[in-house]
Each structure stands twice: as structure tokens, then as C-alpha cells.
Amino acid sequence: MPSEIPTLTPHQAKSALDEGVLLIDLRPHKEFASRHIPGSINIVFSRKSLSERVATAIPPGPPIILLSGEEGVAEAAADALQWVDRNPLQGIVTGGAEAWDHAGLPLVQLSQVSVSDLWQRLNAPDDELILIDVREPFEWELGYIKGSLLISLAEIWQQTYGLDRRRHIVLICEEGVRSSTAASILLHHGFPRAGNVPGGIGHWLTANYPTIRLPKPPKN
């Protein structure tokens, strides 16, 4: 049977973060964007696929702490992840960003870029924005935005070394959930200008902005 996971105070969690523990913020991506703990990784809670999402987003090894804003979510997540050995679970923090704020600890925001702003910036001649699409290759082939780079979410952690921290890097996926995770990874690695596109490619298409579709290979 798994051992009981301790509930940590915000200050206890902050001390753990200073020692290299990763904090996984389980809240919805819009809540994360409005204010979150510096260096935390946004992996939205899912009962069915949380362990898969964690394995995709972060490398094995670093211990983790879970934070949620909704009652019972961190506990449910801890129960799901205790069986996974790749990232030791050190505790949970309940109360979300509010508890962190009430403890007098700092919070930061994640820049949000609407599809209309993204369209304007991609068409501005002097804008140095970098757009990274974190979907899977098969999704990319069905339609991608001209000028975007394909780096799937599973590759973001390893690919940060090749990106320019001075540039405004915007992340996009299908709905804004995976790209929020990717943007939080960039923030964690010291990319202060990382941003997310809420609604993702879905909102882009709804607004009738163009995409490029790769041609199907010819049949033999």
C-alpha cells in the first residue's frame, strides 16, 4: 500500500522548491495564467491521464509537490501518482495560489496572446515573435500556422537550450492546455517572455485565420 503523503504549508513547499523539488500546479490553465507560483509547472488535473501528462512534460528523477485550488484534487492526484516511481512525490499543497498569497509569498502571471493579436504580430514585418506548436506531428500535418516551429510537448524540456531567452516565445496547441504546460516549462527555465495562446488552433480556425496542410504522400 502507498504511504500517506504529507500536506505541506506554503513555506515548507517554498523551502523544498529552493532545494530543487518541482511544483506541479494542477489548476486549469486560465487560473494558472492569472497567477501562479514562480517556477511551477502547469499540468492540468485529469483522473484518467495525469500520470501520462506528468511523464510527457517533465523528466524522470526530480521529486515533485502537487498544488491545487479545488478541494480533493491534490489528494486524488497524489493517489494516482504514488504508484509511479519516476518522480518521487514529497507532498501536496492545498488552497491554490490564494494560500501562497496569504503566506506572503510571491506570485507571477503567464502572458496570454489572443489569436487576433497573434495574427497581427505574425504579419508585422519587424516583430521577432517565435511561435512554437507543441502538438504531435500527426496533428501538425492536418494544419499548422505559417512560420511556426513544431516542438512537441514531450521535447520542450530538452529543447530549451536551443531557444533565445530574449525573444517573445508563444506556445500553441489544440486548445491551450498542453501549450500552457509548455509555456510554464519555459518560464521554469528562465524564459520570462514565454506566452500561451488560450483556445489554441481551435480558436485560430474559428476566427478563419489560415493554416497550411501538408500534402498527402502519393500512393504507390
N, C-alpha and C positions, 0 to 999 in steps of 0.2 A: 504494500500500500504506500502511496506517496506521503511524504511528511507534510505537516502543516506549514503553510507559507506565512511568514510574519507580515503584519501590516505596519508600514513604516510611517513616521512623521515626515513632513516635507524636509525638515532639516536633516534627518537621518538619510533620506534619499539624496539630498544635495551632497552630503559627505561621500556617499557611495559613487555618485557621478564624478566627483572630483578625483576619485581613485580609478576611473576607467570603466565603471559599470554603465551600460546603455539603458536609457529610459525609453520604454515603448509607450507612446500615447495612443490609447485605443479609441479616442473620441472621433466622431465624424469629421471629415476633412475641413468643413467650413468652421467648426468650432476650433479646430487646431489652428487654422489660419488667423482667426481673430486674436488669439493669444495662447501662447504655449511656453513650455519650459525650454530655455536655450539648450540646444544640443540634442533635444529629444527627437525620436523617430516616430512619425505618424503611421501606424499600421491599424487601420480601422477594424474594429472587432467583428468577427464572424464566427459563429459556433461551428460551422462546417469546415472552414478553410483557414482558421487562424494559424495553425502550425505551418501550413504551406506558405502563407503570406510572410511569416517570420523567416522561414528558410529561404525564401526568394529575396528578401530585402537585405538581410544582414548576414555577415559571415559567421561561421561556427566559431565558438570559443568564448567571446566576451559574455560575462554574466549580464542578466537583464533584470530590470524592475518594471512593473506594469502600472500604468496610471489610467484611471477612468473618471468620468464625471457622473455616470449613471450608476445607481446603486446595484450591486450584484455583478456588474460587468467584469471588473478586475478579478473578482473571485472565480467567475466562470472561466475567464481566460487562463487564470493560474491553474485551474483544474485541467484544462485542455493541454497546457504546455508542460505540466510536471512530468509527463511521460516522454518528453523529448529531451534527449541528453545533450544536444549540440550547443545550447546556451543555458547554463545554469540559472535557475530562477531564484533571485535573492529576496524578493518581497513585492508587495503591492502598496500603492498609494491611492487612497480614495478621496473623493471630493473635487477631483479635477483641478483646473487652473485656479479656481477660487480658493482652494485650500492652500495652494502655493502662494497666492497673492496675500492671503490673510497672515501667512507666516513671515511676510516681509521680504520674500524672495522675488527676484526679477522675472518678468515675462517678456516675450517678444512676439512679433507678428510675422506671418508669411505673406509676401506680396501676392495679390490676386490680379490676374490680367484677363479682362473680358475678351471674347472673340472679336468684338469690334475694334478694341484697342490693338489686339494682336494683328488684325488685318491692316490697320493703318501703319503700324510700326514696321511690318514686313515690307510694306510698299514705300516706306520713307527711304530716300537714297542714302542718307547719312547715318541711319540707325544701325548700331552694331549688335543688336539683339541676336542671341543664339537660341533657336528653338529645337528642343530635343523631344522626340517622340519615344515614349517608354513602352509602347505596346510590343506585342510579339510580331515577328516577321510576317506571319500569315495575315495579321490584321493590317499591317503596313501596306502589304501588296494590294489590299482591297481599296486603298485610298489614303494618300498622305498629303500633307501640306508642302507646297513647293518651298525648297530651301531648308526644310527640317532635316535633322540628323536622327537616325534610328539607333538608339541605345536602349535595349530592353531593360526593364526594372532589375532583372537579375544581374545585369552587368554594371549598373550605375556605381555601386560601391567601389568596384575595381577600376573604373574608368575615370574617377575624379582627378587622378594625377595628370591627365591629358587636357584638362579644361582650364580656361583662363578665368581666374578669380576676379579679374577687373571687369569682366563683361556681365551684362544682364542676361542671365540664362533662364529661359522659360521652359517649363516642362508641361507636356500634354499627353493624355491617354484617351481612352474612350469616353470616360465620364468625369474624370478629375480625381479619382480615388488613388489609383496607382501613381499618378503624377504628383499627388500630394506627398506620398511616401518618398518618391524620388527627390522632390524639392527639399524635403526635410533632411534627407541624406546629404544633399549638397550643403545645406545650412550647417549640419553637423561637422562637415569637413572644411568649414571656413569660407563658404561662398555666400557673402552677405546679400548679394543681389539676385539670388535664386527666387523664382516665382512660379506660380501654378495657374493653369487655365481651368477654372471651375466649369464643369459641364463638358469639357474636352471636345473631341472630334464631333460628338453628337450635337453640341450646340453650334459648332462651326458649320456643320451641314444644314442644320435647321435655319441658320441665317443665310443660307445659299452662297456661302463662300466656296471657292473651287478647291478640288483636290486632284491629285494625279493618281491614276490607277495603272499599275504595271500590266503590260500586255501578257496574255496567256501564252506560254510556250507553244510552238507549233506541234501538232500531232505528227508522229512518225508515220 
